[in-house]
Amino acid sequence: MYHIGLGPEHLEGNGGRGRYVLLPGDRSRAERIAARFEGCQHLPNARGHDSHLGRLRPADGSEPVDVLAISSGMGPASVEIIVTELIDCGARRIVRVGSSASMSPKLPPGSALVVTGAVRDEATSDRWTPTAFPALSHPAAVAAMQRGATTAGLAEHTYAGLCHSKDSLFGRELGRGPLTPDNQRYVEVLKASGVLATEMEASTLFVLASVASAQAVQPISRGPSAVPVQAACVLAIYGEPGSEVTALADQRAITVACQGVLAWASGDAASTA
């Protein structure tokens, strides 16, 4: 693949189901995720989308799960490229491990959010489906991430709900420019509607996964084309940049996602046994 530098052989594993992909936006978060892998292989990428291939081993000593950590970069347009190429190579299980700001007092900094669905406030996914099409995480993916939080002892710090996915940080969220009043009103409506957090990538990931799983996926690969594509998203709820609570949120989100992948793989293996 032109942008990610991976081929179908890199996405093979787990008895034909393919590698489970952990997809942070930040390349340094990809490194922190990969630090938890056994037998990690680092593949540099000229565009900064380095790949880390390895295995996650369950605490009960059962079979390890083949995994890949790779950064998506920032924003929906970058996610479209990286995720599309991953799917074409055979990726069928993808979990975004991202960062976000809280939009609700019910969601404190330092916590993690398992995203159930995303507001499509970006144009990239509009090139794939009509705007009214919902951007939803697969129910099995949501359940797996919640089981991961419980297994990790982080259930009380992990929430589930909707996020806002935007393609403008400074204009839409931070109120720069002449449209500031309109943007502020829009954000207040989302808060009043129960949206819990704001970020930039989940909606595009969910739409791409839905479209791919609905079609006869024809990868250019030896990948597991019969396995439907499912996507999840776990967000770290940040506080002040560089603060202890932000670092804590990052670690909690990574832990929930890694344990969630193990739960996801266990469920998939049981359903195909």
C-alpha positions in Angstrom: 0.0 0.0 0.0 1.4 3.4 -1.0 0.8 5.3 2.2 1.1 2.8 5.0 3.8 0.7 3.4 2.1 -2.6 4.3 1.0 -5.6 2.3 -1.5 -8.3 3.0 1.2 -10.5 4.6 1.4 -7.9 7.4 -2.3 -8.2 8.3 -2.5 -12.0 8.4 -3.0 -13.8 11.7 -5.4 -15.1 14.3 -6.5 -18.1 12.4 -7.5 -16.3 9.2 -9.4 -13.4 11.0 -6.5 -11.0 10.4 -4.6 -8.8 12.9 -6.5 -6.6 15.3 -5.5 -3.0 14.5 -5.0 -0.4 17.3 -5.2 3.0 15.5 -4.1 6.0 17.5 -3.7 9.4 15.8 -0.5 10.2 17.6 2.6 8.2 16.5 4.0 8.4 20.1 0.8 6.8 21.4 1.4 4.0 18.9 4.8 3.5 20.5 3.2 3.4 23.9 0.7 0.8 22.8 3.4 -1.3 21.1 5.4 -1.3 24.3 2.8 -3.7 25.6 3.3 -6.2 22.7 5.3 -9.4 22.7 7.8 -9.9 19.9 7.2 -6.4 18.5 8.5 -5.7 15.0 8.9 -2.0 14.1 8.5 -1.0 10.5 9.4 2.7 9.8 7.3 4.8 7.5 8.5 7.9 5.6 5.1 9.7 6.3 5.3 9.0 10.0 2.8 6.1 10.0 5.2 3.6 11.5 3.8 0.1 12.0 4.3 -2.1 15.1 3.5 -5.7 14.7 3.3 -8.0 17.7 1.1 -10.0 20.0 -1.0 -9.3 23.0 -1.1 -12.2 25.6 -4.1 -12.7 27.8 -3.5 -12.8 31.5 -4.9 -16.4 31.7 -2.0 -17.6 29.4 -4.3 -18.5 26.5 -3.3 -18.0 22.9 -1.8 -14.6 22.2 -3.6 -12.3 19.7 -1.8 -11.0 16.6 -2.0 -7.1 16.6 -0.8 -4.1 14.8 -0.4 -0.5 16.1 -0.2 2.3 13.5 -1.0 6.0 13.7 -3.7 7.5 11.6 -2.5 11.0 11.7 -4.8 14.0 12.4 -8.2 14.5 11.0 -10.8 12.6 8.9 -9.0 12.9 5.5 -5.9 11.1 6.9 -8.1 8.4 8.5 -9.8 7.8 5.2 -6.4 7.0 3.5 -5.0 4.9 6.3 -8.1 2.9 7.1 -9.0 2.2 3.5 -5.5 0.8 2.8 -5.6 -1.3 6.0 -9.0 -2.8 4.9 -7.6 -3.4 1.4 -4.7 -5.3 3.0 -7.1 -7.5 5.1 -7.8 -5.6 8.4 -11.2 -6.5 9.7 -11.0 -5.3 13.3 -9.9 -1.8 14.0 -10.1 0.2 17.2 -9.2 3.9 17.3 -7.3 4.8 20.5 -7.6 8.6 20.5 -7.7 11.7 22.6 -10.6 14.1 23.1 -12.0 17.0 25.2 -15.0 16.5 27.4 -18.3 18.2 26.4 -20.1 17.2 29.6 -19.6 17.5 33.3 -20.6 13.8 33.4 -17.3 12.9 31.7 -14.4 14.0 33.9 -10.8 14.5 32.6 -8.7 11.4 33.3 -11.4 9.0 32.2 -11.9 6.9 29.0 -14.9 6.9 26.7 -16.1 3.9 24.6 -17.7 5.6 21.7 -21.1 4.2 20.6 -21.7 6.6 17.7 -20.3 9.9 16.3 -21.8 13.1 15.1 -20.7 13.5 11.5 -19.5 17.1 11.5 -16.9 16.6 8.8 -16.9 16.3 5.0 -14.8 13.3 4.4 -17.4 10.6 5.2 -19.9 12.6 3.1 -18.0 11.4 0.1 -18.9 7.8 1.1 -22.5 7.9 2.2 -25.3 10.5 2.6 -25.0 12.7 5.6 -28.0 11.2 7.3 -26.3 7.8 7.4 -25.3 7.1 11.0 -21.7 6.7 12.1 -22.0 3.9 14.6 -19.5 1.5 16.3 -20.4 -2.1 15.9 -22.3 -3.5 18.9 -19.8 -6.3 19.3 -17.0 -3.9 19.3 -18.6 -1.7 21.9 -19.3 -4.7 24.1 -15.7 -5.9 23.8 -14.3 -2.6 24.8 -16.6 -2.5 27.9 -15.5 -6.0 28.8 -11.9 -4.8 28.4 -12.5 -2.0 30.9 -14.0 -4.4 33.4 -11.1 -6.9 33.0 -8.6 -4.0 33.5 -10.4 -2.9 36.7 -11.2 0.4 35.0 -15.0 0.1 34.7 -15.6 3.0 37.1 -13.4 5.3 35.0 -14.8 4.2 31.6 -18.0 5.6 30.1 -20.0 4.9 26.9 -21.7 7.3 24.7 -21.7 9.7 21.7 -18.8 11.8 20.5 -18.6 14.8 18.1 -16.3 14.3 15.1 -15.2 17.5 13.5 -12.9 18.5 10.7 -12.1 22.0 12.2 -10.3 22.3 15.5 -9.7 26.1 15.7 -12.8 27.2 14.0 -15.5 24.8 15.2 -14.2 23.9 18.7 -12.0 26.8 19.7 -14.0 29.7 18.3 -11.5 31.3 15.9 -12.7 33.4 12.9 -15.8 35.3 11.9 -18.2 32.4 12.3 -17.4 32.1 16.0 -21.0 32.8 17.1 -22.4 30.1 14.8 -19.9 27.6 15.9 -20.5 28.3 19.5 -24.2 27.8 19.1 -23.7 24.5 17.3 -21.4 23.1 20.0 -23.9 24.2 22.7 -26.7 22.3 20.8 -24.5 19.2 20.8 -23.9 19.5 24.6 -27.6 19.9 25.2 -28.3 16.8 23.1 -26.1 14.6 25.2 -22.9 14.4 23.2 -20.1 13.6 25.6 -16.8 14.4 23.9 -15.3 16.0 20.8 -12.6 14.6 18.5 -11.8 14.4 14.8 -11.7 10.8 13.5 -14.3 8.4 14.8 -17.1 9.2 12.4 -15.0 8.6 9.3 -13.7 5.3 10.8 -17.2 4.1 11.6 -18.6 5.0 8.1 -15.7 3.3 6.3 -16.2 0.1 8.4 -20.0 0.1 7.8 -19.5 0.5 4.0 -16.8 -2.1 3.8 -18.7 -4.7 5.8 -21.9 -4.2 3.7 -20.2 -4.9 0.4 -18.4 -7.9 -0.9 -15.0 -6.7 0.2 -12.5 -7.6 -2.5 -9.1 -6.9 -1.0 -6.1 -6.9 -3.3 -4.8 -9.4 -0.9 -5.0 -12.9 0.5 -6.8 -11.3 3.4 -9.9 -12.7 5.1 -12.5 -11.2 2.8 -15.3 -13.3 4.3 -14.9 -11.6 7.7 -17.0 -8.4 8.1 -15.2 -5.2 9.1 -16.0 -3.9 12.6 -14.7 -0.7 14.2 -14.5 0.5 17.8 -13.2 3.7 19.4 -11.8 4.4 22.9 -11.0 8.0 23.7 -8.8 9.4 26.5 -10.5 12.4 28.0 -7.8 15.0 28.4 -7.3 17.7 30.9 -4.7 20.5 30.6 -1.8 19.6 28.2 1.0 17.9 29.9 -0.9 17.4 33.2 -0.9 14.2 35.2 -4.6 13.7 34.6 -4.0 13.8 30.8 -1.2 11.2 31.1 -3.6 9.1 33.3 -6.4 9.3 30.7 -3.9 8.2 28.0 -2.8 5.2 29.9 -6.4 4.2 30.8 -7.6 4.5 27.2 -4.6 2.3 26.0 -5.3 -0.3 28.7 -9.0 -0.4 27.9 -8.3 -0.8 24.2 -5.7 -3.5 24.6 -7.9 -5.5 27.0 -10.8 -4.8 24.7 -9.0 -6.3 21.8 -8.3 -9.5 23.8 -12.1 -9.7 24.7 -12.9 -9.0 21.0 -10.6 -11.7 19.8 -12.0 -14.2 22.4 -15.5 -13.5 21.2 -14.6 -13.8 17.5 -12.8 -17.1 18.1 -15.7 -18.5 20.0 -18.2 -17.5 17.2 -16.1 -19.2 14.5 -15.1 -22.3 16.5 
